[in-house]
Amino acid sequence: MLTQWKIAATAGAAGALVLAPAAVAQAAPSDPVPGTNCTVAQVERATVAVAPEAQTMVNRLPGGRAEAQRILALPPAERNARIHELGRQNPQLAAYYQQNQEKINGTIATVARTCSQY
């Protein structure tokens, strides 16, 4: 489960969604995040509490929040595939993750551990 969170959070934190295509179908805040006991809204609120800079960055991107919500609502295998696709399209994503891996992993672990409280 941590790997799925890492991939989803890395996309948002790295700002790779700038170049992401518009989402075909948006996820609702009440949609569950597969592989967790949380909803999309809970993950967003936990992210704001733990790493407000990541959520702020996503919110500033055109279509960024909708794409991030859509990614969170995907089943884990599809979520991984979408993030890997974004990484291939945006080499900055991989570079950002490599440079900030320890911080990102810690943030993701905290969000994953606490999201059900939000």
Secondary structure, DSSP 8 states (H G I E B T S, - for coil): -HHHHHHHHHHHHHTGGGGS---SS---TTSB-TTSS-BHHHHHHHHHHH-HHHHHHHHHSTTHHHHHHHHHHS-HHHHHHHHHHHHHH-HHHHHHHHHHHHHHHHHHHHHHHHGGG-
